[in-house]
Amino acid sequence: FADAVVVLRDGAARPVTGVIVEVQRDEDRHKLRSWPACVANLRAKLDCSAMLLVLAPDPAVAAWARQPIELGHPGFCLTPIVVGFDDVPWVRDRGAASQLPQLAVLSAMAHPELEIAEVAIEAIAPLPEDEARLYLDVVIAALPESLRQSLEDRMHRYEYKSDFARNYYGQGRQEGLQAGRQEGREKRKTKGAFRTGAAPARGVG
């Protein structure tokens, strides 16, 4: 089963090309058997060209995924199209990022730098909220702990330009405070219950 399938269509909504997208984090010999079958099945289903795109963050896995897969029939060989993190550009230009916000997010994943993360977050701010929240989580998760803290500190001090990012973290802080207050109330109730339950036992003695 593919991680995702993207179907490119013409002006009449007819499928032109099907793209199987696979995220590959480790070497998996099973994929060398399943990938050709997936491409052939998608081509038969859509009745158009089909291709395989593999996203491999690890350079060693990317090199492994690029190997041609010989099927035995003369001329029948599948060579996956592989994009490794080394192939992803450093997107620092805010104008370019706003035109291709998904590429900006991928750039932040491939090159976890504070400037690139900030550019990506600005780029995703105009997207639908659910989509923007998902991408923001991805960008934050990709950063090392020290840079993640620096980015969050900037948002907390309202130095960051994106209202979306500030609201996201503002909501997170408020929910954290509410959860902390609720936890404190629950602990006080529990302690009170223990004290109430213990009093009769002391009286009996």
Disulfide bonds with the S-S distance in Angstrom:
none
